[in-house]
Amino acid sequence: MHLNVFSLRNKMDRLEVFLEKEKPNIVCLTEHHLKNQKKSTINFEKYYEGSIYCREKISKGGAAIYVD
């Protein structure tokens, strides 16, 4: 499943509810707007971080893959 979240931090609650209901095996998020130092603060129950890319010199953007 792919979602363009356009800033993950302010959508965590809604995304967790959605993941619990839909139960996708793989979740690809784009435009998460996280920096490297903040990425470790994002945790989804039942999912681990498969891969994540954070832009450091340009604000916004980024992509992450979470796997069940």
C-alpha positions in Angstrom: 0.0 0.0 0.0 1.3 3.5 -0.8 0.3 6.7 0.9 1.5 10.3 0.3 1.2 11.4 3.9 2.4 15.0 3.4 3.9 15.3 7.0 3.7 12.1 9.0 4.1 13.6 12.5 0.6 15.2 12.5 -1.1 12.1 11.0 0.3 9.3 13.2 -3.0 8.6 15.1 -5.1 8.4 11.9 -2.5 6.3 10.2 -2.3 3.8 13.0 -6.1 3.4 13.0 -6.0 2.8 9.3 -3.2 0.3 9.5 -5.0 -1.7 12.3 -8.2 -1.8 10.1 -6.6 -2.6 6.7 -3.6 -4.7 7.9 -1.4 -4.2 4.8 1.8 -6.3 4.6 3.9 -3.5 3.2 3.3 0.3 3.7 5.2 2.8 1.6 5.0 6.4 2.8 6.1 9.4 0.7 6.4 13.0 1.7 6.9 12.1 5.4 8.9 15.3 6.0 11.1 13.6 8.7 14.8 14.3 9.2 17.3 11.5 10.1 17.4 12.4 13.8 13.5 12.2 14.0 13.0 9.0 12.1 13.7 6.7 15.1 10.7 8.4 16.9 8.3 6.8 14.4 7.1 3.3 15.4 4.1 1.4 14.2 2.8 -1.5 16.2 3.4 -4.8 14.2 5.6 -3.1 11.6 9.3 -2.6 11.3 11.2 -0.1 9.2 12.3 -1.8 6.0 13.9 1.3 4.6 13.8 5.0 5.0 15.2 8.0 3.1 15.2 11.5 4.7 16.2 14.7 2.9 18.7 16.7 5.0 19.4 19.8 2.9 16.0 20.3 1.5 12.9 20.5 3.7 10.0 18.1 3.2 10.0 15.0 1.0 11.3 11.6 2.0 10.1 8.0 1.6 9.8 5.1 4.0 8.8 1.5 3.8 7.4 -0.4 6.7 6.9 -4.2 6.7 4.7 -6.5 8.6 
